[in-house]
Amino acid sequence: IGALWCPNRSVREDGTLTTPRWHWSIIEGAGAGEFVVLARDGRIEGIGIFRQAAIPDSPKPLGFPEHQWHDMGWLLPTTFILFKQRRSRDELTTGLFGEKVLHSPLFNDGRGKGHGAQIYLTRIRDTDGIALFERIAEILDVEQPGWLERGIANSPGDQGPPEPNSPAATTRKAIIQARVGQGQFRKSLLEMWGGRCCATGLDIPDLLVASHIHPWAAASDVEKLDRFNGLLLSPAFDAAFDKGLISLATDGTW
């Protein structure tokens, strides 16, 4: 558990204050239960779950540059859930973010090379964001089982009701419900496959991945939890299956 902080004013060279940078002020609209992808230096480090709305007029925490930034800003309490080892941004965003979007921190060109704006905080489109979240979540499901439930438990809830038909609120709720259901989905696959990888026979539960046959991002609510839409796989087979490098024949052989 920690927090994000950014100044609420920009400091000119002469020391006078002006409006904050646009990617700082976005923090004002953040709400409890929303997610942020933690990325820097071409690597993705994990995910953060906002615990409440940003707190305005919060003093600059210790360790920030003393004279470079304004002393007051927004403080956003956040639960940080990190990978055991940082992952390549290009690898995790393969096939996503193929369209240039203004101010987007992520854009993959035709050669699979990632580009993007160097900014503090911004929004990404649901079409790419949900798929990226699912890829991150699948890694965390293996490394830290129950991570989402714990992260949500640390969040006291939104400060006030969401606006009717709010796309952000609806998407956030759908993701949380589906990912909490992933624990149930994984449990049902462990039971159905006897706790073994259905391809290799690996029987170490902590290493097995509950993989969807019809991809999670494209699956219906029923398919997300249907054990017959799932395979229990070792990490290598899961990665190969996800990329379409291996498949099943009609007789059940690989």
DAUR-V899538 format. One record per residue. N is the residue number from 1. OMEGA is omega in whole degrees, -180 to 180 (999 if undefined). NEAR is the number of other C-alpha atoms within 8 Angstrom. Layout:
n = [N & N]
omega = [OMEGA & OMEGA]
near = [NEAR & NEAR]
This chain:
n = [1 & 2 & 3 & 4 & 5 & 6 & 7 & 8 & 9 & 10 & 11 & 12 & 13 & 14 & 15 & 16 & 17 & 18 & 19 & 20 & 21 & 22 & 23 & 24 & 25 & 26 & 27 & 28 & 29 & 30 & 31 & 32 & 33 & 34 & 35 & 36 & 37 & 38 & 39 & 40 & 41 & 42 & 43 & 44 & 45 & 46 & 47 & 48 & 49 & 50 & 51 & 52 & 53 & 54 & 55 & 56 & 57 & 58 & 59 & 60 & 61 & 62 & 63 & 64 & 65 & 66 & 67 & 68 & 69 & 70 & 71 & 72 & 73 & 74 & 75 & 76 & 77 & 78 & 79 & 80 & 81 & 82 & 83 & 84 & 85 & 86 & 87 & 88 & 89 & 90 & 91 & 92 & 93 & 94 & 95 & 96 & 97 & 98 & 99 & 100 & 101 & 102 & 103 & 104 & 105 & 106 & 107 & 108 & 109 & 110 & 111 & 112 & 113 & 114 & 115 & 116 & 117 & 118 & 119 & 120 & 121 & 122 & 123 & 124 & 125 & 126 & 127 & 128 & 129 & 130 & 131 & 132 & 133 & 134 & 135 & 136 & 137 & 138 & 139 & 140 & 141 & 142 & 143 & 144 & 145 & 146 & 147 & 148 & 149 & 150 & 151 & 152 & 153 & 154 & 155 & 156 & 157 & 158 & 159 & 160 & 161 & 162 & 163 & 164 & 165 & 166 & 167 & 168 & 169 & 170 & 171 & 172 & 173 & 174 & 175 & 176 & 177 & 178 & 179 & 180 & 181 & 182 & 183 & 184 & 185 & 186 & 187 & 188 & 189 & 190 & 191 & 192 & 193 & 194 & 195 & 196 & 197 & 198 & 199 & 200 & 201 & 202 & 203 & 204 & 205 & 206 & 207 & 208 & 209 & 210 & 211 & 212 & 213 & 214 & 215 & 216 & 217 & 218 & 219 & 220 & 221 & 222 & 223 & 224 & 225 & 226 & 227 & 228 & 229 & 230 & 231 & 232 & 233 & 234 & 235 & 236 & 237 & 238 & 239 & 240 & 241 & 242 & 243 & 244 & 245 & 246 & 247 & 248 & 249 & 250 & 251 & 252 & 253 & 254]
omega = [180 & -178 & 167 & 177 & 172 & -177 & 176 & 174 & 171 & -179 & 177 & 180 & 180 & 177 & 179 & -176 & 176 & -177 & -179 & 175 & -173 & -177 & 169 & -173 & 177 & -178 & 179 & -176 & -179 & -179 & -180 & 178 & 177 & -175 & 172 & 175 & -177 & -175 & 173 & 176 & 178 & -180 & 173 & -173 & -178 & -175 & 174 & 176 & -179 & -176 & 179 & 176 & 180 & 180 & -177 & 175 & 178 & -179 & -180 & 180 & 176 & 178 & 176 & 179 & -172 & -173 & -174 & -176 & 176 & -174 & -179 & -179 & 179 & 176 & -177 & 179 & -172 & 171 & -179 & 178 & -169 & 171 & 174 & 177 & -179 & -177 & 179 & 177 & -179 & -179 & -177 & -179 & 179 & 179 & -180 & 174 & 180 & -179 & 178 & 179 & -178 & 177 & -179 & 177 & -175 & 173 & 179 & 179 & -176 & 179 & 180 & 180 & -178 & 176 & 175 & 180 & 176 & -174 & -176 & -175 & 176 & 178 & 173 & -176 & -179 & -175 & 177 & -175 & -180 & 179 & 178 & 178 & -179 & 178 & 178 & -178 & -180 & 176 & -179 & 177 & 180 & -175 & -176 & -180 & -179 & -176 & -176 & 179 & 179 & -180 & 178 & -180 & 179 & -178 & -179 & 179 & -179 & 177 & -177 & -176 & 176 & 178 & -179 & 177 & 179 & 180 & -178 & -179 & -180 & 180 & -179 & -179 & -180 & -180 & -178 & -179 & -178 & -177 & 173 & 177 & 179 & 177 & 177 & 178 & -180 & -180 & -179 & 178 & 177 & 179 & -176 & -177 & 176 & 178 & -179 & 172 & -176 & 179 & -173 & -177 & 177 & -174 & 175 & -172 & -177 & -178 & -175 & -178 & 175 & -173 & 177 & 176 & 170 & -169 & -177 & -175 & -178 & -174 & 173 & 179 & 180 & -178 & -180 & -176 & -177 & -178 & 178 & 171 & -175 & 174 & 176 & -170 & 170 & -176 & -178 & 179 & 178 & 180 & -180 & 179 & -179 & -179 & 178 & -179 & 177 & 179 & 180 & 173 & -178 & 179 & 177 & 178 & 180 & 999]
near = [6 & 7 & 9 & 8 & 10 & 9 & 14 & 13 & 12 & 12 & 12 & 8 & 5 & 5 & 6 & 7 & 9 & 8 & 7 & 10 & 8 & 6 & 10 & 12 & 9 & 10 & 11 & 8 & 7 & 10 & 12 & 14 & 13 & 9 & 8 & 8 & 10 & 9 & 10 & 7 & 4 & 8 & 10 & 12 & 13 & 13 & 12 & 12 & 15 & 17 & 15 & 15 & 14 & 13 & 8 & 7 & 8 & 9 & 7 & 12 & 6 & 4 & 4 & 6 & 6 & 5 & 5 & 6 & 9 & 13 & 7 & 11 & 15 & 15 & 12 & 14 & 13 & 13 & 13 & 10 & 9 & 7 & 11 & 5 & 5 & 9 & 10 & 9 & 11 & 11 & 7 & 10 & 10 & 8 & 7 & 9 & 10 & 9 & 6 & 7 & 6 & 4 & 7 & 12 & 10 & 9 & 13 & 17 & 9 & 6 & 5 & 9 & 8 & 10 & 9 & 9 & 8 & 5 & 7 & 6 & 8 & 10 & 5 & 7 & 6 & 7 & 6 & 10 & 9 & 10 & 10 & 11 & 9 & 10 & 9 & 11 & 8 & 9 & 9 & 11 & 11 & 11 & 9 & 7 & 7 & 8 & 10 & 9 & 8 & 8 & 11 & 9 & 7 & 8 & 12 & 8 & 8 & 11 & 8 & 4 & 5 & 7 & 6 & 4 & 6 & 8 & 6 & 6 & 10 & 9 & 9 & 10 & 8 & 8 & 9 & 9 & 8 & 10 & 9 & 10 & 10 & 10 & 9 & 9 & 13 & 10 & 8 & 9 & 14 & 12 & 8 & 8 & 10 & 6 & 11 & 15 & 13 & 9 & 8 & 8 & 7 & 8 & 8 & 8 & 8 & 6 & 8 & 15 & 13 & 11 & 9 & 10 & 7 & 8 & 7 & 9 & 7 & 6 & 10 & 6 & 7 & 7 & 10 & 14 & 11 & 9 & 10 & 5 & 11 & 11 & 12 & 14 & 16 & 13 & 9 & 7 & 10 & 11 & 8 & 10 & 10 & 7 & 6 & 7 & 7 & 8 & 7 & 8 & 7 & 5 & 5 & 6 & 6 & 7]
